[in-house]
Amino acid sequence: MAPGHVAYGLRAQYGLDVSPDTVVAWERGRLGPSPQELTALAGVLWCAPAELLASATTLREHRMARGLAPDDLARRIGLDANSYLKMEESGRWRGNERQTAALAETLGLGARALVTATGRDEDLAALLRDAATTRWQAYVRPAVKMLPLPKRTVEFALQRLHTEYHAKMAATSSWGASGDSGDSGRAYLDEIVSHFWAATGA
């Protein structure tokens, strides 16, 4: 369907004054439609809103892909709409464990997608670096609070990260080791999140 036809459909069916140039900008990724425009666009194109999103990464994108209004999602996860919207707009999730589990279930998010959507990628990376370099047991509980994964899975993964990291560091400090002085350990920590997801099978 040509951009002019899409713009006409948005105006005629939904009362939205969108120019063909705006439709072209949406197609090329220069602009993004608002939630109302996305829903209307899906109606004009006879598809689901999720089909118009390349791949959802933020809370807003996941919510829109499910066709949920902010207040509907907030009600399902036990938050008031204003608190939820503040978290969605800031990209930082502040819900408790129960709300986080309800969010993951409602939006159909696995552990990896949940961490990204809630803006916790860096928090997870810092926690994993600490677990690998110090006593991993102290980080089981914080990791379980952050991730919808069984405790045993988290324990196994953290122990594995710790063991692998220290094996790399021991190899660099032994007699006759190449002079990389910890480069392999630092490289391992740089990819710690990928190693964690591999260890959990997520």
N, C-alpha and C positions, 0 to 999 in steps of 0.2 A: 504494500500500500504506500503510495507516495506521501511525502510529508504534508502536502497541502490537504490531502484527503483525511489524514490523521487529525490535523488541526481543525478541519471542518467537523469531524466526528466528535471531537472533544467539546467544541462549541455547541453543536446542535444537540448532542445527547446529554451533556453534563454541565453546560453553561460556563465552561472554562474558556477564557480568552487567551489561547495559546497560538503563537504565530508558527508558520511552517519553519522559520529559522530556528525557533526554540526546539522543535521536534528534531531537526537535523543536529542541533547541539547535543540533545539527549542521546541520539544514535551514536555520535562520535565520542561520547564520554566527556565533553567539555562542561556540561551542566548535568545536574541530576534533578529529576522531578520530585516535587513534594509528595508526601504520602497520598494526599487527595488526587494529585495529578497521576501518580503511578496507578492507583486503583482505577481511575477513569481511563487511562491509557490501556490497561489490561482489558477493560470492558470494550473499548473501541476495537482492539485487536483480537478479541475473543480468545483470551488466554488468561492464565493465572498470573498474579503479580510476581510470583517466584520465578516464572519463566522469563521475566524481563530483567532480572538481576543476574549479573554474570556469576558471581558466587558471593553469598552473603558472608560478611566478616564482622560487622558491628551489630550491636543489639537492635538498632533501628532497622537494619537490613533484614535480620532474621525475623523480627516482628512483622515487618511488611510482607516478607515472603510467606508468612503464615496467614496473612490477611487479617491481622488483629489490630484493633485500635489500642492506643496506649492505655486507656482506662480499663479495657477488657483484660489486657495482659496483667496490669497492676492488680486487678481484683483477683485473678487466678493465682497469683503468686503471694498474695497477702500484703500488698503495699498500697498506699494511697497514690492516686494518679500523679500528683505533683512531685512526690518523692521519686517515683519511677522515672518520670520525664527528666528530672534533674540528672539522674544517673545516666540515662540514655544519652542526653546531650553532652555531658562531660566525658563520656566514654569510660567512666570509672564506676564499677559496681560496688555497692556498699551493703548489700543484703546479707542476712544471716544464713546459716547453713540450710535451714528449712526453705527459705526463700530461694536460695541458690539451686537447691534440688528441684523445687517447683519450676523455676525458670528453665532449667535444663530439660525437664520433662515436657513442659508446655511448648517450648520451641524446638524440641527434638534434637538437642545438642549433645554430642559426645563430649568427653572430657577435653579433648584438644580444642574443639570449636568453642566450648564454653570459656576456656581460659582466654582465647583471643577475643571473643565477643565482649567479655567483661573487662577487658583492658588489663589483664593480669599477667601478660607474657613476661614482662620484666621482673615482676614480683616472683614468679615461678623460677625464672632463671637465677635470681639472687638466692632464693631458698635452696635450689639444687646445687649451686656452687658451694654454698656453706655446708650442705650435707656431704658433698663429695670430699671436701678438704678437711672437715673436722669430724665430730661424732655424728654419724648419720641418724642414729636412734632418736636424737633430740628433735629431728625435723619431720618425723613421721606424722605426729599430730597436726602441726601446721599445714602439712601437705594434704592430709585427709580432709581438713576443713576447707581447703581451697578447691579440691578436686572431687568429682563424683566417682571415685574409684574405691574398691574394697581396700581395707587396711593392709591385708596380706600382699596385695599387688604393689602397693606403695612401698611397703617394707622391702620386698624383693628388689624393686627397682632402685631404691636409695642405697641398699647394700651393694648392689652391682655397680652403681656409679662410684661409690666410695672405693671399692676394690679395684676397679679399672683405673681410676685416677691415681691411686697410690702405687699401683703396679708400674704405671708410666713414670711416675716420679722416682721410684726406686731404681728403675732401669737407667735413668739419667744421672743418678748419683753414685752408681756402682763403679768400681775400678774398670778402666778400659772402655767406659761408655763414651760415645761421641760427645763432642763439646757443645751440645745444644742447650745445656744448662736449664732444663725445664721447659723447653719449647714445646715438646710433645704434651706435657701436662697443661700448659696454657692453651694449646690448640684444642685439647680435649674439653677444657672448661668453656671455650668459645662455642662449642657445639653441644653443650650439656643438655639443652632442652631436647634436641633431636635424639641424643642417647637415651634420655629418660623415656620418650615416647616409644622408642624401639624396645626398651626393657619392659614397658607395660603392655606392649602389643596394641596400644591405642592408635 
